[in-house]
Amino acid sequence: MTRTFALTAVVAAAVLIRLLPHPWNFAPVTAAAVFAGVTFRSGRAAVLVPLAALLASDLIREALFRAGYAQQWGLYTGLWAIYAAVAVVILAARLARGTRSPATLAGVTLGGSCLYFLLSNLAVWAVWDLYPKNLDGLAACFTAAVPFFRTALLGDCFYAVVLFGGWALAEARVPALRPAPAAVGAG
């Protein structure tokens, strides 16, 4: 219970960091999704915690926007596609559940970043009328998104190091945060 509560707090805090000023797309959402997918024992918690934190941050952003304290809204057309992309990243990261290998974590983070880039920009092309609904329009959408991907990838890598590194340090110092050993003969 302590581990699940602590993981929930870490993921929620990471996602809520996006409310602070930051470079465009340098946010912890994808890294938090990967972190949740890898570290939560429960698949349900791995999906629900980041999505609930993302919804909370979007609702706060929307309230701040309506009150005149923010320049960007929190709720918008196509938001469902962003949540779906985050959920897919979480489910993909579940394939590496429990790993502690830095190389695997780096690969999962990179894969999550690429998956989110592909899905979110496919949604931009499909949902909004910014680009023609043909292959040229799709190519233009992805081409326009490349500069944003560089910043997002840097943010994902930075936050993945902070999340996984910080969690490893916490587990080393607080025995209650360590995963329970698998039962002998459990399948």
Buried (B, 14 or more C-beta within 10 A) or exposed (E): EEBBEBBBEBBBEBBBBBBEEEEEBBBBBBBBBBBBBBBBEEEEBBBBBBBBBBBBBBEBBBEBBEEEEBEEEBEEEEBEBBBBBBBBBBBBBBEBBEBEEEEEBBEBBBBBBBBBBBBBBBBBBBBEEEBEEEEEBBEBBBEBBEEBBEBBBBBBBEBBBBBBEEBEEBBEEEEEBEEEEEEEEEE
